[in-house]
Amino acid sequence: MSNAEEVKKALVQAADAARFAPSIHNTQPWRWVVRDGQLELFGVAERQLTEQDPEGRMLLLSCGTALHHAQVALDAEGWRYEVTRPESPDSPDSPEAPGDRPLAVIRPTDREAIRPEATRHFQMLQVRRTDRRTVTDDAIPESTLAFLVKAAEEAGARLHVLDRDQVLELAVAVEHAQKAQDTDDRLRAEMATWVGGERTGDTGIPASALPEELPLTTVAERDFQARGTLPAGDGHDRGATYGVLYGTGDDAVDWLRGGEALSRLWLTSAEQAVSLLPLSGPVEIPSTRFALRRMLGDVGYPFLALRLGSLDPAHSAPPRTPRLPAGQVIEIAD
């Protein structure tokens, strides 16, 4: 096999691994193009939540998780590579047609010995789930929490751990965001097209990944207005740790990097047997997003609120959400 063929194969495999990245409501709003020895990532406006995410922040965050997943796959094969993230990539509200320019480009350079940690990270791509069930009352050890904070920093973001008073502020912000969204008929209609049921179209959140009822927790989970089939569990969130993942900027490239950091943090959490649940609701509403900024002392821009908790060893992982087939999200241009 020639070097060009080897690179092409690695890029296709990386794009295929990225299909398992988490995304807002499992919209999978990305498209990959393998071309001239590089892997190009594009956003897909047709899978943007135009009512819930009109400015495309969650789309960019979702594409960032896919970008990191692709890098994890290349790391696991011992590839060195360069990642280019244009300072002004297309965003869904750009005056140009969305998807004309790549959000990021990965160019493999050479090979190196495969590192054991790279293999472990790749294994977590298959293990990671979005688990909306309650966590145990066992608090996350301080050493583990410090490890997760460091992982976020190494990925270019920050994880601010909330104290008890701030957790109560977060609970209020989540409640206000939920009420604002509940009164928006267009948003509710959009959500209904992506959440609930059997999800035969390979996108969205099926009923099998939703709890039968909302858990009785201090910080409420999003009410999708759809009944699930997953037992919610008997616990509360007394043992949970809440935090805010944030960055220093609010441009498109910052949100893309925020998604990369989220993926890194999520995979690291899975390695540490820690459940991570993203809470995007308070970031989607301007007033509650401002409340999260105040919790950060106005020193950064919040990407997501997060719930971190200890997994119940008696619970098996929830079913995997559906994924679009490789042929629908990967194009081999050469």
N, C-alpha and C positions, 0 to 999 in steps of 0.2 A: 504494500500500500504506500503510495507517495505521501509526502508530507502534506500536500494540499488536500488530499482525500482524508488523511487522518484528522486534520483540522476541521474539515467539513463535518465529518462524523461526530467529532466531539461537540461541535456547536449545535448540531441537531439534537444530540442527547441532552445537552444543557437546556435547550428550549423545551424539550419534552419534560424534563424534571421540573421546570418552572410552572408547568400546568397545575402542579399541586400546591402552588402558593395560595395563601388566604387572600380574600378580596372582599370588599364591601358587598354584603348580601350575596356573596359568591357570584358576582357578575362577570368575573374574569375579563376585565376590560383591556386586554393586551393582545398584541399581535407581534410575531417574530418573523424576521426576514434573514435568512442565511445568504450572504452575498459577499463575494470577493474576499473570502477568508475572515469575515467578521460577522457578528451577530447583532442585528439592529432591533431595538425594542420600540414599538409604536403604541400609542393609546388608541382605543377604539370607541369613538363617540356613540356608536349604536348601542354599546353596553354601559353607557353612563347613566346614572340616576339623575335625570335632568331636573326633577322637582326637589329631591333631597340634597343633591350635590350640584347645584347649578354652576358653581365656579370650578368644579372639577378637582377639588382638593382630595377627596376620597379616591377618585380615579387615579390620580398621581401616586397617592400612598399605596394603592393596590398594585400599580405597576412597579413600584419600588420593591415590594415584597417578591414579585416575580423576578426582578433583576437580581436580587440577592440569591434567590434559589438557583438561578442559572450559574452564578459564581460559585456557589457551594458544589454544584455538580462538576464544574471544571476543576475546583480544588481537589475533589475526590479522585480525579484522574491524573493528578499531578501536573496540571497545566498552569503556567504563569500567563498572565494576561494584563491588558490595560483596559480601563473603563473610561470612556469619555461621556460626560454628561453636559450637553450644551447649556450654557448659562441661561438661554432664553428658548427652551424647547416649546413646541406647540402645547398649548393647553386647550381644553374643550371650548373655552370662550374666546379663543384667538380669532381675529378677523380673517385669518387664512383658514383653509379647510383643515379640520383636525386630522392628525395622522400623516400630514405631508412630510414632516421632518421627524427623525427619530428622537425619542426621549433620552436614549442612551445607546452607546455602541460598545461592544466587547470585542477586543482583538487579541487572540492568543499570540504569545511570543515564543516561548520555549517550554521545555518540560523540566520537572524536578522530581525528587523522590517524594512519594506520597506520604503525607504526614498522618499519623494515627488519628489526630483530632479532626482532620478533614474527612476521614471515613466516618467518624461518629456523627459529625454534623450532617453528612449526606443521609445516614440512616434515619435521622430525625425527620427528614422530609416525609417519610412514610408514616411516622409515629404521630406527628403533630396533628391535633384536632382543635376545633372550636367547641369547647365543652361548656354548655350553659347550665349545667347542673350545679348544685351547691357544693362547696368545698368542705373539708373537715374542719374541726375546731382546733386542729394543730397549727400553731403559728409557724411561718417559714423561719428557719434559723437565721440569725443575723448574718452569719458567714455566707449563707446562700444568697441572701438579699444583697449583700455587698458585692458578691460575684455577678449578680444580674445587673446591678448599677454599673459596674465596670464594663460589662458586655455592651450595654447601651452606649457608653462613652467611647469605646473602641470602634463602634460603628458610626460615630459622628453625631450622636444625639445625646440627650440627657434624660435620666429617669428621676423625677422628683417624687420621693416617697411622702405620702400625706400623713400628717399627725391626726389624732382623733378629732380635733375640732375641724380640720380641713376635710376629713371624711364626711362629716355632717354637712359641710358646705357643698361637697360634691353630691351628696344625696339630694339636696335642694335643687342644685343645678340640673341633675338628671330628671327630677320631677317636673321642673319648669320646661325643659326641652321636650319631654314626652307630651305634656299638655299642649304645647305649641304645635306639635306635629299631629296630635289627635284631632285638632280643629281644622286641619288643612285637608280638604276633600281630595285635591289632586295628588297630594303626597300619599294619602292613604290608598288611593287607587293604584298609584305606581308601586307601592310596596306589595300590594296584593298580587301584582304580576310577577313578583320575584320571590315571594315567601309563601310556604305552605303547599300542601298537596304532595304528589309523587314526583314532581319536577322531571317530566319526561324530556325536556329540552336540553339537558346536560348543564344547566346553570341554575342559580337560585338556591334557596334553602328549603329542603324537603321537610315534611312533618316529622320524619324520623330523627332529625337533628334538633328539634325544638322540644322543650319540656311540655308536659301535659298541662301544667299550670305554672304561673310565675312564682318562683320561690319567694318566701317571706324574708327578705333581706333588707338591711339598712339602706344600702344603695340599690335601688331597683334595677332589674334588667330591662332591656327594651321590650315593650309590649308590641309584638308584631301583628296583633289582632288575628292570629292564626293559631289554631289548636295543634299541638304536637303530640307525639306518641312516646316521648322519652320521659321516664320517671324523673321528677325534679330532684328527688333526694330529700332526706329528712333534716339536713343541716341548715345552718343560717350562714352568715358571713362574719361571725365573730372572730374566726381565725384568719380571715383574709387580710391581705395588705393591699391598699389602693395607692396608685401612683398616677402621675401624668408624664407621658413621653412627650418631649418637646425639643425644639431646635432654636437656633439663633436667628433664623430668617423665615420669611413668609412667601418666598418666590416659588415658582414651579419646581426648580431644581432642589429647593429645600424640602418640599413635600416628597419628591422622589427619594431623596436621601433618608427622609423620615420613614418611608416604607422599607428601605433596606435595613435601617436600624430595628424596625419592628420585627422583621423576619429574623434577624440575628438574635434579638432578645427572645423571641418565641421559641426558636430552636434550642437556645441555651436553656430556657425554662424547661422544655421537654426533657433535656438531658438530666436536669436536676429534679425530675418528677414533680415539677411545679405546674399547676394549671394557670394558663393566661387567658383572660377573657377581655377583649377590647370593648370599650364603651365609647362609641363615636357620637352618640346623640348630643351630648353637651357641646361638642365641637362644631356641629352642623348649624347651630342657632347662634347668631351674632352675640346676643346678650349673655348667653351661658358660656360661650367661648371667652368672652371678656372676663367672666367670673373665674374661669380657669387661669387666665393670664394673671389675675390678681393673686391667686394662690402661688404663682411662680415669682411673685414680687415684681411683675412686669419686666422680667429679664429675658423672656423667651416667648415663643409662639407654640401653643399646645397642638400636638398632632392627634392625640387620643388620651382618654383616661383608661386605666387598666385595673383589672382585678387580678391579683396573684394569690393563689392558695394551694394548700397541700392536697394532692390527689387522694381520693379514697381507694385504697388497694383492692377493695371488694368490688369496685365498679370497673367493668370493661369499658374500653374506649367507645364513644358514640360512633355510629356509622359514618363513613366518609361521605362528604357531600359530592354530588356529581361533578364531572369535569368534561369540558369540551374535548372532542377528539383532536389528536395532534394535527391532522390535515386541515382543521378549521382555524388553527392559530399559528401554524408554522408554514412559512413559504420558503422554498429553496429556489432562489432566483437565478443561480448559475448552474 
